[in-house]
Amino acid sequence: MGFQIHSLPAEQFADLFTLTDAELEARQACRQIVTSKPGTPCRVSMQDAEVGETVILLNYAHQPHNSPYRASHAIFVRQNATNARIRANEVPDVIRSRIISVRCFDQYHMMIDADVVRGAEVADKLNEVFEQKNVAYVHLHNAKPGCFAASVHRAD
């Protein structure tokens, strides 16, 4: 079997960097300059932003489906970020270096299982949960702040 972690597409966020601070605020977003690393995980590049880089902090609907688990949370996107190229069964450092909440959903977008693991254990956990036929996809979240980290599907 196997799994595929997905980053968010850069083109979905590119226009945010052309907006004024007031326009960002109207979208419940803000521009920030990174002051420490690690701590600002970009959901497009799947890397921690470097000190001095510009990021946009915004609310992102990571679970937009019509279910009781519909949800959004804050994410960071780096300016000029390029899409991460994550291989099947690969866990990026930005996930492996954190404590991760693993949330499993069925085809109806209902949470059917959840766990919290060290980032180094994410690959084993994903292989385990995708053995369950009723798991349609998984969402990973940074366990401490609760931020959405990535969606995961079975590898083709």
ABEGO torsion letter per residue (X at the ends): XEBBBBBBBAAAAAAAAABBAAAAAAAGBBBBBBABOBGBBBAAAGBBBBBGBBBBBBBBBABABBBAABBBBBBBBBBGBBBBBBBBGBBBAAAAABBBBBBBBBAAGBBABBBBBBAAAAAAAAAAAAABAABABBBBBBAAAGBBABBBBBBX
